[in-house]
Amino acid sequence: MSPEIILGKGHDKAADWWSVGILLFEMLIGQPPFHGGNKDKVQKKIVKDKMKLPAFLSSEAHALLKGLLQKDPSKRLVNGGNRKR
């Protein structure tokens, strides 16, 4: 669930790209980027915590994940990086 959905700010297709980033992270690393004992803890981490990327990932993977998992949807990688509103 993207930060904007958790915060009740509404959402658009940028939330879908967040989900793509989460799936890609899990495929590359083998675990989700945010962990917690329950849903509330995970959601709090999604909104507040900085994502940690392992050093073994390529610079391209780092850039892609950072772009897809921007907490601010206006800065998120969308449509090749050119977000239009």
Buried (B, 14 or more C-beta within 10 A) or exposed (E): BBBBBBEEEEBEEBBEBBEEBBEBBEEBBEEBBBEBEEEEEBBEBBBEBEBEBEEEBEEEBEEBBBBBBBBEBEEBBBEEEEBEE
